[in-house]
Amino acid sequence: MQIAICDDEKEFCCQLEEMLLHIMENTGHTYQISCFTEAAALLGSGINFDMVFLDIEMPGMDGLSLAREIRTTMPECILIFVTAFQEYVFDVFALEAADYLCKPVDAEKLGNAVMRAVRKLEGQALLVQTIHSCKTVKLNQIYYCEVINRKIYLHLREEVIDYYGRLSGLEAQLGSRFYKCHRSYLVNLDYLVEITEGQAVLANGAHIPVSRLRRGALMEALLWHIKGKGKI
């Protein structure tokens, strides 16, 4: 798990990092914690963070503006605000923040917030058993899945992972963001940009076949998916 702390007070960053190290040691997950004292450095890091702890009042880009940028580039990222100011609580939850912790940070409240975030992140990943290894694949990395001769192929942003399995079983694991647009394909609705001439066009340029009988249902599923994410 990639975790970030962004606070213009370097001493507080170090204190919060120590607290997080103690909490994360008991989760059984591998992780990396990165500390930043300004928003621009975090955004320029090139890291796709799973969890970000951020202050609100910072020089340059403030925490709320940073959170909006994170929501655009890392939509699945869990945001936890840690601030001395209570008056921003309604602005924070409009950004779908997971928690709002006040300074000085209570260790028990921080632990509870982290464990809630970890449980949520665990539900955003798929455990895949290949011939050579067992690996965890983040759902937001999967553009689409296809089955060929009893083998499932997961088409990710940078690679394709294949393993033996049934598409029906995978569909049950992935949840509503993935839709079965064809008997051999599951498409990630987050990356669906167009449905045209019997094909679904994805953000990475891939064209996936859509069966004639499923075309209307796919359109409806996409509409509900967009509504659920608050985009319309």
Backbone torsions as a table, in degrees:
resi	resn	phi	psi	omega
1	MET	NA	134.7	177.3
2	GLN	-96.9	118.4	-176.3
3	ILE	-119.6	137.7	179.1
4	ALA	-125.5	147.8	171.3
5	ILE	-121.6	129.7	177.2
6	CYS	-129.4	110.0	-179.0
7	ASP	-154.0	133.9	-176.9
8	ASP	-71.8	-10.8	176.1
9	GLU	-92.3	105.0	-175.6
10	LYS	-60.5	-38.2	-179.6
11	GLU	-63.3	-40.6	178.5
12	PHE	-66.8	-38.5	177.0
13	CYS	-55.4	-44.4	-179.3
14	CYS	-66.0	-40.4	178.8
15	GLN	-63.9	-45.8	-179.5
16	LEU	-66.3	-36.8	177.7
17	GLU	-61.1	-43.2	178.8
18	GLU	-61.6	-41.4	179.3
19	MET	-64.8	-41.8	-179.3
20	LEU	-68.1	-37.4	177.0
21	LEU	-58.6	-43.4	-179.9
22	HIS	-64.7	-41.1	-178.4
23	ILE	-70.6	-46.0	-174.7
24	MET	-68.6	-25.5	178.1
25	GLU	-59.1	-26.6	-176.5
26	ASN	-95.3	3.8	-177.5
27	THR	-90.8	-19.6	-177.3
28	GLY	82.4	3.8	-179.8
29	HIS	-98.9	149.5	168.5
30	THR	-81.2	147.3	-174.3
31	TYR	-157.2	163.3	173.7
32	GLN	-139.5	132.4	-179.8
33	ILE	-110.4	126.5	178.2
34	SER	-116.5	136.0	-179.2
35	CYS	-111.4	137.3	179.8
36	PHE	-134.3	144.1	177.9
37	THR	-105.5	3.4	175.2
38	GLU	-152.1	151.5	-175.0
39	ALA	-63.8	-40.1	-176.7
40	ALA	-59.6	-36.9	-179.4
41	ALA	-66.7	-39.5	178.3
42	LEU	-65.1	-47.6	-178.1
43	LEU	-65.6	-29.2	-179.1
44	GLY	-88.9	1.4	-176.6
45	SER	-71.7	-24.0	-177.7
46	GLY	76.4	8.6	-178.9
47	ILE	-95.9	135.8	176.2
48	ASN	-90.5	96.2	-172.4
49	PHE	-78.6	145.2	175.6
50	ASP	-90.8	-32.0	-174.8
51	MET	-145.7	130.8	179.9
52	VAL	-129.4	128.3	173.5
53	PHE	-102.3	123.2	-174.6
54	LEU	-139.8	144.8	174.6
55	ASP	-80.9	168.8	179.1
56	ILE	-101.6	-56.1	-176.9
57	GLU	-88.2	104.5	178.5
58	MET	-136.3	150.3	176.3
59	PRO	-65.1	152.0	-176.1
60	GLY	76.1	-129.7	178.2
61	MET	-75.3	125.2	-179.9
62	ASP	-80.1	174.2	-174.8
63	GLY	-64.5	-34.4	179.6
64	LEU	-68.2	-41.8	177.7
65	SER	-66.0	-39.4	177.3
66	LEU	-61.8	-42.9	180.0
67	ALA	-61.2	-38.6	178.7
68	ARG	-64.4	-40.2	177.1
69	GLU	-64.6	-41.9	179.3
70	ILE	-62.9	-41.1	179.8
71	ARG	-61.1	-31.1	-180.0
72	THR	-76.1	-45.0	-174.0
73	THR	-92.5	-26.5	-179.0
74	MET	-132.9	70.4	-171.6
75	PRO	-60.3	-25.5	-178.2
76	GLU	-89.8	-4.2	-176.4
77	CYS	-64.0	139.1	178.0
78	ILE	-90.6	122.5	-178.2
79	LEU	-101.7	128.6	175.8
80	ILE	-128.7	115.2	179.9
81	PHE	-86.1	137.0	177.5
82	VAL	-129.0	106.9	-170.9
83	THR	-147.7	161.2	176.8
84	ALA	-89.8	-2.3	-174.6
85	PHE	-111.2	121.0	-177.6
86	GLN	-86.6	-17.4	-171.9
87	GLU	-72.4	-8.0	-178.2
88	TYR	-94.0	5.4	-170.5
89	VAL	-56.8	-39.3	-178.4
90	PHE	-72.6	-35.7	176.4
91	ASP	-63.6	-37.8	-177.6
92	VAL	-65.2	-46.8	-176.2
93	PHE	-74.6	-16.9	171.6
94	ALA	-67.3	-21.3	178.3
95	LEU	-94.1	13.3	178.7
96	GLU	59.4	40.1	176.5
97	ALA	-70.1	147.5	-178.7
98	ALA	-79.7	-34.8	-178.1
99	ASP	-153.6	162.7	-179.9
100	TYR	-136.8	104.6	-176.3
101	LEU	-109.6	138.5	-179.1
102	CYS	-98.2	143.3	174.7
103	LYS	-79.7	145.6	-6.9
104	PRO	-67.3	142.2	-172.4
105	VAL	-74.9	128.7	175.0
106	ASP	-80.2	126.2	-174.7
107	ALA	-60.8	-38.1	-179.1
108	GLU	-68.7	-43.1	178.9
109	LYS	-64.9	-38.8	177.6
110	LEU	-63.7	-44.4	178.9
111	GLY	-59.8	-43.0	178.8
112	ASN	-64.3	-40.9	179.9
113	ALA	-64.0	-42.9	-179.6
114	VAL	-65.2	-43.3	-178.4
115	MET	-66.3	-35.9	175.1
116	ARG	-63.2	-42.1	179.7
117	ALA	-65.0	-41.8	179.8
118	VAL	-62.9	-43.1	178.8
119	ARG	-62.5	-38.5	178.3
120	LYS	-66.2	-42.6	179.8
121	LEU	-65.0	-34.5	177.9
122	GLU	-62.8	-30.8	177.9
123	GLY	-80.2	-4.0	-179.8
124	GLN	-105.2	19.1	-178.4
125	ALA	-136.0	157.5	-179.4
126	LEU	-120.1	130.9	177.2
127	LEU	-91.0	119.8	-174.9
128	VAL	-115.8	127.6	177.0
129	GLN	-103.3	106.0	176.9
130	THR	-95.8	-178.4	-179.8
131	ILE	-63.1	-37.4	-172.6
132	HIS	-102.7	-16.9	-174.1
133	SER	-159.4	171.9	172.8
134	CYS	-120.4	123.3	-175.0
135	LYS	-137.4	158.5	177.3
136	THR	-101.0	130.5	-179.7
137	VAL	-118.5	124.8	177.3
138	LYS	-70.9	135.9	-177.9
139	LEU	-62.7	-33.1	-178.6
140	ASN	-74.9	-1.7	175.0
141	GLN	-92.5	-13.0	-174.9
142	ILE	-92.2	120.8	175.8
143	TYR	-84.0	-47.2	176.5
144	TYR	-159.2	164.4	179.0
145	CYS	-125.1	142.8	175.2
146	GLU	-137.8	154.3	177.8
147	VAL	-117.6	132.0	177.5
148	ILE	-136.5	116.3	176.8
149	ASN	51.0	55.7	176.3
150	ARG	69.1	5.6	177.8
151	LYS	-111.2	135.6	176.9
152	ILE	-97.6	135.4	177.3
153	TYR	-116.4	119.8	176.0
154	LEU	-96.5	115.8	-179.7
155	HIS	-92.8	106.2	-177.4
156	LEU	-97.6	-177.8	-179.3
157	ARG	-63.8	-37.8	-172.8
158	GLU	-124.6	-1.1	-178.8
159	GLU	-159.7	171.7	174.6
160	VAL	-122.7	127.6	179.6
161	ILE	-110.4	132.2	179.2
162	ASP	-123.2	146.2	178.2
163	TYR	-160.4	163.8	-179.6
164	TYR	-82.6	132.5	180.0
165	GLY	179.2	177.4	179.5
166	ARG	-109.5	138.5	-178.7
167	LEU	-64.5	-33.4	179.9
168	SER	-64.0	-40.3	177.9
169	GLY	-67.2	-39.4	177.8
170	LEU	-65.2	-41.2	179.6
171	GLU	-57.8	-41.0	179.7
172	ALA	-66.5	-31.4	-179.3
173	GLN	-77.0	-34.1	-170.3
174	LEU	-79.3	-30.6	178.3
175	GLY	89.4	-171.2	-166.4
176	SER	-74.0	-15.8	-180.0
177	ARG	-71.8	-16.7	177.2
178	PHE	-105.2	133.9	-177.4
179	TYR	-124.0	137.9	179.3
180	LYS	-84.2	95.4	-176.1
181	CYS	-87.5	-9.9	-177.9
182	HIS	-157.8	156.3	-176.7
183	ARG	-60.4	-18.8	-177.9
184	SER	-113.0	5.0	-173.9
185	TYR	-136.9	141.7	167.1
186	LEU	-119.4	130.2	-177.7
187	VAL	-114.2	139.3	176.6
188	ASN	-79.7	113.0	-176.3
189	LEU	-63.1	-21.5	177.7
190	ASP	-63.0	-27.1	-174.6
191	TYR	-109.7	7.0	179.1
192	LEU	-80.6	119.4	-176.8
193	VAL	-111.3	-19.5	-177.5
194	GLU	-162.3	145.4	172.3
195	ILE	-121.9	114.0	-174.1
196	THR	-149.5	137.0	174.7
197	GLU	50.7	44.4	176.3
198	GLY	74.2	18.3	179.5
199	GLN	-136.0	148.7	173.3
200	ALA	-99.7	125.6	-179.6
201	VAL	-100.3	126.6	-176.9
202	LEU	-102.1	166.9	-175.5
203	ALA	-63.4	-23.5	178.8
204	ASN	-90.0	6.0	178.1
205	GLY	92.7	-4.5	-179.7
206	ALA	-70.0	146.4	176.7
207	HIS	-115.8	120.5	-176.0
208	ILE	-112.8	133.7	179.1
209	PRO	-66.9	141.4	176.2
210	VAL	-119.8	123.2	-179.6
211	SER	-69.1	148.7	-176.4
212	ARG	-58.6	-38.6	-177.5
213	LEU	-72.8	-20.4	-177.2
214	ARG	-100.2	-3.6	-173.3
215	ARG	-61.9	-47.9	-179.8
216	GLY	-64.3	-41.1	179.7
217	ALA	-66.2	-35.1	177.2
218	LEU	-64.5	-42.8	177.7
219	MET	-60.2	-42.9	179.8
220	GLU	-66.8	-42.0	179.0
221	ALA	-62.0	-40.8	178.6
222	LEU	-64.2	-41.8	179.4
223	LEU	-61.2	-46.8	179.3
224	TRP	-65.7	-35.2	178.6
225	HIS	-64.4	-44.2	179.0
226	ILE	-65.1	-42.5	177.3
227	LYS	-60.9	-40.8	-179.3
228	GLY	-64.5	-26.4	178.7
229	LYS	-91.4	2.7	175.2
230	GLY	74.6	23.5	-177.8
231	LYS	-87.9	-15.1	176.1
232	ILE	-137.4	NA	NA
